[in-house]
């Protein structure tokens, strides 16, 4: 398949899905969400492992504010461009789908990028990786990220990370449980994990993931309030003005 925002390589039973928007800082737009969902539907039927990767310098830096600003200032408001549900559904698929999902993280990860990481079954990082939630700086909060993040690191740590809004290192993320393993050579770390995970059959993984969902379906139950909170934030006039000003001037809300 021909994609514009992702790159896909299959070495069965492994599907490597790379977020690839170097011109936009590897941020998330509607097309990236659609293409990721399409790739999972297409290759998730036969592959038992999905490896999610980004660029060496940035895994994923969250929402594309340029894209959001365009939809906010368009004469005809594009509601679909601001709909958080497809992204939430994509993360839910990564968390609950019939395959093992691995986030291979290098470089910066921010906001929605943390959502991608938190949704995966296994998180591997190199020593350059960092993780941050910057939403509160713009009067927002990570409504859709938090159900997945809380599931991984717990309420208190997710709350602290949200309020602090500063990057945490790969080592700190490892101690918190956001990262499962960290190494200076994360590519080698990934290969070692795949050697073991390749042995597990697709039917066994499918049954296991379904059972794990039955034990904890918090991300499914949290979807309605998360979607509502996200929609309300991005329809708030003051929040919209802060985003538009940042895109046009590069200034944060507290800067004159």
C-alpha positions as CSV (number, residue, x, y, z in Angstrom):
1,X,0.0,0.0,0.0
2,X,1.1,3.6,-0.6
3,X,1.0,5.8,2.5
4,X,2.0,9.4,3.0
5,X,2.4,9.8,6.7
6,X,3.6,6.3,7.7
7,X,6.0,3.7,6.4
8,X,5.2,0.0,6.7
9,X,7.5,-2.9,6.4
10,X,6.5,-6.5,7.0
11,X,8.8,-9.4,8.1
12,X,6.2,-11.9,9.2
13,X,5.1,-12.3,11.8
14,X,6.3,-8.7,12.5
15,X,4.8,-5.5,11.0
16,X,7.0,-2.4,11.4
17,X,4.8,0.7,11.4
18,X,6.8,3.9,11.4
19,X,5.2,7.3,12.0
20,X,6.8,9.4,9.3
21,X,6.1,13.1,9.0
22,X,9.6,14.7,9.2
23,X,8.4,17.9,7.6
24,X,5.9,18.4,10.5
25,X,8.0,17.2,13.5
26,X,6.3,13.8,13.4
27,X,3.0,15.3,14.7
28,X,-0.4,13.7,14.4
29,X,-3.0,14.7,11.8
30,X,-6.2,13.1,10.5
31,X,-4.4,11.4,7.6
32,X,-1.8,9.8,9.9
33,X,-4.6,8.4,12.1
34,X,-6.5,7.0,9.1
35,X,-3.4,5.5,7.6
36,X,-2.3,3.8,10.9
37,X,-5.8,2.4,11.3
38,X,-5.7,1.1,7.7
39,X,-2.4,-0.5,8.3
40,X,-3.5,-2.3,11.4
41,X,-6.7,-3.5,9.7
42,X,-4.6,-4.8,6.8
43,X,-1.6,-6.3,8.4
44,X,-3.0,-7.1,11.9
45,X,-5.0,-10.0,10.4
46,X,-1.9,-12.0,9.8
47,X,0.9,-10.4,11.8
48,X,1.2,-11.3,15.5
49,X,3.5,-8.4,16.4
50,X,3.2,-4.7,15.6
51,X,6.3,-2.5,16.1
52,X,5.5,1.2,16.3
53,X,8.4,3.5,15.6
54,X,9.1,7.1,14.9
55,X,12.1,9.1,13.8
56,X,15.5,9.0,15.5
57,X,15.1,12.5,16.9
58,X,11.4,12.5,17.7
59,X,9.0,9.5,18.2
60,X,5.9,11.7,18.0
61,X,5.3,15.2,19.2
62,X,1.6,15.2,19.6
63,X,-1.2,17.0,17.7
64,X,-0.3,19.0,14.6
65,X,-1.2,22.6,15.8
66,X,-0.6,23.9,12.2
67,X,-3.4,21.5,11.0
68,X,-5.7,22.4,13.9
69,X,-5.1,26.1,13.4
70,X,-6.1,25.8,9.7
71,X,-9.3,24.0,10.6
72,X,-10.1,26.6,13.3
73,X,-9.7,29.6,11.0
74,X,-11.3,28.1,7.9
75,X,-14.5,29.8,6.7
76,X,-16.3,26.4,6.9
77,X,-15.4,24.8,10.2
78,X,-14.1,21.3,9.5
79,X,-15.5,19.4,12.5
80,X,-14.0,16.1,11.3
81,X,-10.5,17.5,11.6
82,X,-11.1,18.2,15.3
83,X,-12.8,14.9,16.1
84,X,-10.8,13.1,18.8
85,X,-12.7,9.8,18.4
86,X,-10.7,8.2,15.6
87,X,-7.4,8.7,17.4
88,X,-8.9,7.3,20.6
89,X,-10.1,4.3,18.7
90,X,-6.6,3.8,17.1
91,X,-5.0,3.8,20.6
92,X,-7.7,1.4,21.8
93,X,-6.9,-0.9,18.9
94,X,-3.2,-0.9,19.7
95,X,-4.1,-1.7,23.4
96,X,-6.6,-4.4,22.7
97,X,-6.0,-5.7,19.2
98,X,-5.1,-9.4,18.5
99,X,-1.4,-8.8,18.3
100,X,1.5,-7.7,20.6
101,X,2.2,-4.0,20.2
102,X,5.7,-2.7,20.8
103,X,6.6,1.0,21.0
104,X,10.3,1.5,20.0
105,X,11.0,5.0,21.2
106,X,13.9,7.3,20.3
107,X,14.1,11.0,20.8
108,X,11.2,13.3,22.0
109,X,7.7,12.1,22.7
110,X,5.1,14.7,23.7
111,X,1.3,14.9,24.3
112,X,-0.5,12.5,21.9
113,X,2.9,10.8,21.3
114,X,2.6,9.6,25.0
115,X,-0.8,8.3,24.0
116,X,0.7,6.1,21.3
117,X,3.4,4.9,23.8
118,X,0.9,4.2,26.6
119,X,-1.4,2.2,24.4
120,X,1.3,-0.4,23.5
121,X,1.8,-3.6,25.3
122,X,5.6,-3.2,25.5
123,X,7.7,0.0,25.5
124,X,11.4,-0.1,24.6
125,X,13.4,3.1,24.6
126,X,17.0,4.2,24.0
127,X,18.8,6.7,26.3
128,X,17.8,9.7,24.1
129,X,14.1,9.2,24.7
130,X,12.1,11.8,26.7
131,X,8.4,12.0,27.5
132,X,6.3,15.1,28.2
133,X,2.7,16.3,28.4
134,X,2.5,20.0,27.4
135,X,-1.3,20.4,27.1
136,X,-1.9,22.5,30.3
137,X,0.4,25.2,28.9
138,X,-2.3,26.0,26.4
139,X,-5.3,25.7,28.8
140,X,-5.9,22.1,27.6
141,X,-5.3,18.7,29.4
142,X,-4.6,15.3,27.9
143,X,-8.1,14.0,28.2
144,X,-7.7,11.2,25.7
145,X,-4.1,10.3,26.7
146,X,-4.8,9.9,30.4
147,X,-6.9,6.7,30.3
148,X,-4.1,4.9,28.6
149,X,-1.4,6.5,30.7
150,X,-3.1,5.8,34.0
151,X,-3.5,2.2,33.0
152,X,0.2,2.0,32.5
153,X,1.7,4.1,35.3
154,X,-1.1,4.7,37.7
155,X,-3.2,7.8,38.7
156,X,-0.6,9.6,40.9
157,X,2.3,9.5,38.4
158,X,0.0,10.4,35.5
159,X,-1.3,13.4,37.5
160,X,2.2,14.5,38.4
161,X,3.4,14.2,34.8
162,X,0.4,16.2,33.5
163,X,0.8,19.0,36.1
164,X,4.6,19.2,35.8
165,X,4.5,19.6,32.0
166,X,8.2,19.1,31.6
167,X,10.1,16.2,29.9
168,X,11.1,13.1,31.9
169,X,14.0,11.1,30.9
170,X,14.0,7.5,29.7
171,X,15.5,6.3,33.0
172,X,12.8,8.1,35.0
173,X,10.1,6.7,32.6
174,X,11.6,3.3,33.2
175,X,11.4,3.7,37.0
176,X,7.7,4.8,36.7
177,X,6.7,1.9,34.4
178,X,6.1,3.9,31.3
179,X,9.1,2.2,29.7
180,X,9.7,-1.5,30.1
181,X,13.3,-1.7,29.0
182,X,15.9,0.9,28.1
183,X,19.3,0.6,26.5
184,X,21.9,2.7,24.6
185,X,21.4,0.4,21.7
186,X,17.6,0.2,21.5
187,X,17.7,-1.5,18.1
188,X,19.5,-4.4,19.6
189,X,17.1,-4.4,22.5
190,X,14.2,-4.6,20.1
191,X,15.8,-7.6,18.2
192,X,16.3,-9.5,21.5
193,X,12.7,-9.0,22.4
194,X,11.5,-10.1,19.0
195,X,13.5,-13.3,19.1
196,X,11.3,-14.4,22.0
197,X,8.0,-12.9,21.0
198,X,8.2,-14.5,17.5
199,X,7.7,-17.9,19.2
200,X,4.2,-17.0,20.4
201,X,1.4,-18.1,18.1
202,X,-1.2,-15.7,16.7
203,X,-4.2,-17.6,18.3
204,X,-2.5,-17.6,21.7
205,X,-1.9,-13.8,21.5
206,X,-5.5,-13.2,20.4
207,X,-7.0,-15.2,23.3
208,X,-4.6,-13.6,25.8
209,X,-5.3,-10.0,24.7
210,X,-9.1,-10.7,24.9
211,X,-8.7,-12.1,28.4
212,X,-6.6,-9.1,29.5
213,X,-9.3,-6.8,28.2
214,X,-11.9,-8.6,30.2
215,X,-9.8,-8.0,33.4
216,X,-9.4,-4.3,32.7
217,X,-11.6,-2.5,30.2
218,X,-10.9,1.0,31.7
219,X,-9.8,2.5,28.3
220,X,-13.1,1.4,26.8
221,X,-15.2,2.7,29.7
222,X,-13.3,6.0,29.7
223,X,-13.9,6.8,26.1
224,X,-17.2,8.8,26.4
225,X,-15.9,11.3,29.1
226,X,-12.5,11.6,27.3
227,X,-14.1,12.4,24.0
228,X,-16.5,14.9,25.6
229,X,-13.7,16.7,27.5
230,X,-11.5,16.9,24.5
231,X,-14.2,18.3,22.3
232,X,-15.2,20.9,24.9
233,X,-11.5,22.0,25.2
234,X,-11.0,22.5,21.5
235,X,-14.3,24.4,21.1
236,X,-13.4,26.8,23.8
237,X,-12.7,30.2,22.2
238,X,-9.9,31.2,24.6
239,X,-8.1,27.9,24.0
240,X,-8.5,28.2,20.2
241,X,-7.0,31.7,20.3
242,X,-4.0,30.4,22.3
243,X,-3.3,27.7,19.7
244,X,-3.7,30.1,16.8
245,X,-1.4,32.7,18.4
246,X,1.2,30.0,19.1
247,X,1.1,28.8,15.5
248,X,1.4,32.3,14.1
249,X,3.9,33.8,16.5
250,X,5.6,30.9,18.2
251,X,4.8,32.5,21.6
252,X,3.4,30.6,24.5
253,X,0.2,32.0,26.2
254,X,2.1,33.7,29.0
255,X,4.6,35.5,26.7
256,X,3.9,39.0,25.6
